[in-house]
Amino acid sequence: MNRKIALITGASRGLGRHAALTLAARGTDLILTYRQQAAEADAVVAEATALGARAVALQLDTGDTAGFAAFAAGVTHALRTHWGRDRFDYLVNNAGTGLDASFEETTEAQFDAMLNQHLKGVFFLTQGLLPLIADGGRILNVSSGLARFSYPGKAAYAVMKGGVEVLTRYLARELGPRRIAVNVIAPGAIATDFGGGTVRDNPQVNAAIAGQTALGRVGLPDDIGHAMAMLLSDDAGWINGQRIEVSGGIHL
């Protein structure tokens, strides 16, 4: 029986890396993308291989739509070379960076960078990869708890994540005839290097977030990696067009 193949953007570090390794441990093969850190991506490939998965890493800037056609061709080549197949099963739109700037001080260049990475990139990368996604597959987009609650300085980033949540519902509706389920996961504050590692490395910030969370701590990367793997599994096959917040119950 053919193993499932997941394509995860931004999987050289952070949540993407943890999702990739969780999936690898559960028997899923991987196509990983990285923007600049080839060595880190290669390390994830090695870890996934040690877990029994077949994995390859491809370079991709999700904020540059001009490179998407060449990337899709690279995915096609990888599928045929490493798996003898023409399609993969799961797409996880995870890649992106944060921005901490007040509404008043956000520049047009910063806004455009958020738009290109988190909304325009997700829209057109998914569009370009649709012919390569197997019927009955899964798409999982990544949003943020900030699309539900509001922190000063996060407006531009959160607006794009809100757009991704709307896009998810439309994709679920339009891809229904192909039996492709589309959902969006919204992590809360996670102890990673995202945003300069503030949640992970600043004790005051960490404690403040833990105090606002029903389960009494900040999230860990594996909390999100396991949730991503669950939402891509056959057990979640009837979940479609939904926003699932994985935040430990922050700001309830």
N, C-alpha and C positions, 0 to 999 in steps of 0.2 A: 504494500500500500504506500502511495506517495506521502511523504511527510509534508506538513503545511509549511509555507514560506511566508515570513513576515518582512515587510520593508518598513524600517523605522528611521525617520529623519532625526538628525541630531543625536545619534546614539553613541558618540564617542565619550560622553560624560553625562553626569546628572541622571535625571529621570529616564532618559532614553537608554542609557547604559544599563540601568537596573531592570528596566522592562525587557531589554534584549536578553540579559542573562537569565531572568526568570523564565522567559519563553524557551530559551535553549534548554534549560533544565527540565522543561516539561515536554521536550520532543519536537520543538519547532525550529526550522532552519531560518537563516537570517540574511537579509541584505541591509546593511547599515550605511548611513550617510554621515559624513563629517564635512565641516566647512574648511577648517585649516589644520586641525590637529591629527595628521595622518598616523603618527606614532600611537596616540591614544586610541584611535580607531582600530589599529592593528592589534593592540593589546586586548581590546574587547573581542575581536575575532579569535584570538588565541584562547581566551577564557571560554568563549562559546564552544570552540572546537574541543577543548578539554572536557566539556560537559556532554559531548557526543553530538553536537549540532554541526551542520555544514554552514559556513558563514563567509561572506565577502563584504568588503567595505568600498564604497564609491564616494568620490568627492561631489559635493553639491552645495551651492549657495541658494538657500530657499528664498532669499530676498531678491534674486536676479532671474526673472522669468526668461530672459534671453538664453539661458543655459538649459532650460527644461527639455527641449527636444533632444539635445545631445545626451542628457541624462537618461531619458527614456530609452534611447538607443543603447546606452550602456547597460541598462537593466535588462533589456532584451538579450543582449550578448551574454550577460552573466547567467541568466536563466538557462539559455541553451547550452552554455559551456559547462556549467557546474551541476545542472539538474536535468538537462535534456528536456526542458519544458518551455512553454511560451507564456505562462501566466503564474502570478503569485497569488496568495490567498488573503493576506492582511496588510492594510496600509495604516500606519500610525503617523499622523502629522504632528510631530512633537517639537521640531527644531524651533529655536527662537531665543531672543535675548530680552532683557528687561529694560525699563527706563524709569528713573526716579527724577521727575521734574514737575514742578507745579504747573497747573493749567496756564497761568499767566506767563510763565517763563519757557514753556515748551516751544521749540522752534519748528518751522515748517520742515526742515531737514530731519529732525528727530521724529516728527509725526510720520513723514514719508517712510522712514526706516521701519517704524513699527507696522505701518500699513503693508509694506512690501513683504516683510517677514511673516507676519501673523495672519493676514487676511488675503491679500492679493496672491501671495505665494501659495497659501493653502488652496485657494480656489483653482488656480491655473495648474499647479502641480497635480492635484487630484484629477483635474480634467485631462491632462496629458497622459496620466497613467491608467485611466479607466480601461483602455483596450487591453491592458496587461493584468487587470484584476480578474480573478476567476469568478464566474457566476456562483452565487452562494457564499461569497467572501464577506469580509468585514472591513469597514473603515472606522478608525477611532481618531477623532480630533482631540486636541488638548487645549482646554480653556484655562480658567483660573477662578478661584473663589472671588477674586476682585471684580468679576462680572456681576456678582450678587451684592456684595458689600463694598463700601467705598473707603479707601485710604487716600488722603491727600498725597499728591505727587505721582499718582498711578493712572491718571485719566487717559492718556494716549494709549498706553498698553491695554487698559481694561476695555476701552472702546473697541479695539480690534478683537479682543476675546469675545465680547458680546456679539460682534459680527459673525465670528466662527460658530457661535451657538445657533444663530439663526440659519446660517449656511447648512449646519448639520441637519436641521429639520427638512430643509429643501432637498438635500441629497438623499435622505432616507425616503422621501416621497418619490423622487424621480428615479432612483435606482431600485425601487421595489420590484419592478418587473424582472430584474436580473437576480432577485433574492439577495441583494447586497445590503446587509444591515449597517446602519451608520449611527454612531453615538458620539457623545462628547464627554470627556472626563474633565472635571474642574478641581484640580488639587488646591488645597489650602496652603498655608505657609509650610515649606519643607526645608529641612536642614541639609542644604546642598551648597555648592559654590555659586548658584544662581544669584544675580544681583549683588555680586561681590561677596557672597557668603555671609551676609548680615544675620540671617536667622540662625545659621549654624554657629557663627563665631562670636556674636555679641550676646553676652549673658543676659543683659537687661532686656533686649528685644526678645530673646528666646523665652525668658520668664514671663514677659508681658503677653505674648501670644499664647503660651501655655495656660495662663490665667483666664483667657477669653475662650478657651476650648473645653467643651464638655468632658472630653476624656483626659484633660489635664496635662497634655504635652504637645510639643510641635510634631509635625509629621516627619517621618523618615523616608528616604528614597524607596526602600522596599515596600512601604505602605502603598505607594503609587504603582510600583512595578507589579506587585501582586494583583492590584485592582485592574490594571491594564490587561494582564494576562487573563484574568477572569472574564472581562468584557469581550475578549476575542475568542473565548472558548465556545465549544458547542453548547455548553450548559447555559450560555447567555444568548442563545440564538433567537429567542423571541423578544429580546430587548432591542428596540429600534426607535431611532429618532429622539433619544432621551439624553438629558443632561444629568450626569451622575457626579455629585460633589463628593470628593474624598478628602475630608478636612478634619475628621475627628469631632465634628459638631462645633465649629467655631461660629460665634455670633448667632446663636440660636434664639 
